[in-house]
């Protein structure tokens, strides 16, 4: 029996045409989302031509995964996503450390 293997590919920002002329926008944006989703969309469009990642290298990394006997559960691709993941983990570890006594105290 063959076991399925899955990797979650988590890309950062890459210079592609997606955020420029290929982006399809709704003719009827939802006002309730303007402050968050709308603002994020405008930010993406503003930096569309100045993003740091190389999409060909992303493609190469994805193809490389298919050759591995033991691929990673998660593959972070890009400096920005690596930085964000490390910041998240640092914050999570700080919270765990802060509440360690309470965490241990609930055991028998």
SVG drawing of the C-alpha trace seen along z (x, -y; Angstrom):
<svg xmlns="http://www.w3.org/2000/svg" viewBox="-22 -52 37 54">
<polyline fill="none" stroke="black" stroke-width="0.4" points="0.0,0.0 1.3,-3.5 1.0,-6.3 0.0,-9.6 2.4,-12.4 1.4,-16.0 3.3,-19.3 1.8,-22.6 3.7,-25.1 3.6,-28.5 4.9,-31.1 5.7,-34.7 5.5,-37.6 6.7,-36.9 6.9,-39.1 4.3,-37.7 1.7,-39.2 -1.1,-38.2 -1.0,-41.4 -0.8,-43.6 -2.7,-43.2 -3.9,-39.7 -5.8,-40.7 -9.5,-40.5 -11.5,-42.8 -15.1,-42.8 -17.2,-45.6 -19.1,-45.7 -16.7,-45.7 -18.2,-45.1 -18.0,-48.3 -17.7,-46.2 -14.4,-44.8 -12.9,-48.1 -10.9,-48.8 -9.1,-45.4 -9.4,-43.3 -9.6,-46.4 -6.6,-48.1 -4.6,-44.9 -5.5,-44.6 -4.4,-48.2 -1.1,-47.5 -0.5,-44.4 -1.2,-46.4 1.1,-49.2 4.1,-46.9 3.2,-44.4 6.3,-45.3 8.7,-45.4 8.2,-42.1 11.4,-40.2 10.7,-36.6 11.6,-34.7 8.6,-32.6 10.8,-30.3 12.6,-29.3 9.3,-28.6 8.4,-26.3 11.7,-24.6 11.2,-24.0 7.7,-22.6 9.0,-20.2 11.9,-19.2 9.3,-18.2 7.9,-15.6 11.2,-13.8 11.6,-13.4 10.8,-10.2 10.1,-12.2 8.9,-15.7 8.4,-18.3 4.9,-18.9 5.4,-22.6 7.8,-24.4 8.2,-28.1 9.3,-29.9 10.7,-33.4 12.4,-35.7 9.2,-37.4 7.3,-34.3 10.3,-32.9 10.5,-36.0 6.8,-36.0 6.8,-32.4 9.7,-32.9 8.1,-35.9 4.9,-33.9 6.8,-31.0 8.7,-33.4 5.5,-35.0 3.9,-31.5 6.9,-30.3 6.8,-33.5 3.1,-32.8 3.9,-29.2 6.7,-30.2 4.5,-32.9 1.7,-30.4 3.8,-27.3 3.0,-27.2 -0.7,-27.3 -0.3,-24.7 1.5,-22.3 -0.7,-23.1 -3.8,-21.5 -2.4,-18.0 -3.0,-15.4"/>
</svg>
